[in-house]
């Protein structure tokens, strides 16, 4: 599965997805920071991916277009 995280107060889900898309991989979660920079967080082995504080975690569906917020970690 492919995942990315973003801060909802600083950008829309669509903007975050557009920035994260080229870097999506099953090996890591892409965190899109407020300034647009990307951070690649290694996928945890044997554990679920979790949103970091202040972010929404989004799963990218197999078709690459449909996205679903799977966790909201509001501060």
N, C-alpha and C positions, 0 to 999 in steps of 0.2 A: 504494500500500500504506500501511497505517496501522501505526505503531510507538509503543511506549512503553517506558520504562526505569524500573527501580526497584531499590532495595537489598534483597536477599532476607533479610538479617538483621533488617531493621526492619519488614517487613510481608510479607504473603502476596501471591502473584500476583493473587488475586481482589480483595483490598483495593486494590492498586495499579491494577488495571484499572477498578474502580468509580470511583476518583478521576480517572483519566485519560480515561475514556470521553467525557464531554461536550466535551473539548478535542481529541479525535483529529482529524487532518486529514492529507491527503497532503502538505501544504506544510511540515510540521514533525513532529518527534518530541517526544512529551511525556515529560519526566522528572519522576517523582514523588519528591520528596525525603522523607527520613525523617520530617520534621515534617508531611508532608501537602501542602506547597506544591507548585505545579507550575511547571515551567520549560519554555518552548517553544523548541526548538532547530531552527533552519531546516534543511530538508532539503538535503543536499549535492547539487549538480548534477553528474551524471556519475560519482558515487561511491556506494558502498554505505554504508548507515547502519551505524555501529559503536557498540557499547556503550562507555560511559565507564567508567573504572576503578571497581571496586566495585559495578557494576550488572549486571543481566540485561537484555538487549534482547528484547522480545517483539513478534512480528508478530500483528496482529489479522486474522483471516481475513475473507472477504467476508460471511459470515453474521453477523459482529459478535460471535459467542460463542466460537467455537473460537480458541484462542490457542496459539502455539507459540514457545517460547524459541528464538531464532536465534543468540544469542551470550551467553556468560558471560564477563565481564571481572573475574575475582576478583583481589584485590590480592595 
